[in-house]
Amino acid sequence: MGRILISAGILLVAAGLVVFVAERAGIRLGRLPGDIRLEGKHGAFYFPIVTCILISVLLSLIAWLFRSR
């Protein structure tokens, strides 16, 4: 159990660093080109589809790397 918690903590710190560095480089997750944003008089709809695809690809790559060991 301890090994899993340590791995999860390291992964969370790494994800935080990636987000931090990406924001410094001008890439803001949730506001990428292709994310859907519709605004009207009485409300707004926002769906970050490109961000979801990017995160899915990254998580799939990480899972693939851990499975191959």
Summary of the structure (lengths in Angstrom):
residues: 69
radius of gyration: 16.0
end to end distance: 19.4
largest distance: 53.2
contacts: 133
relative contact order: 0.10
helix: 61%
strand: 12%
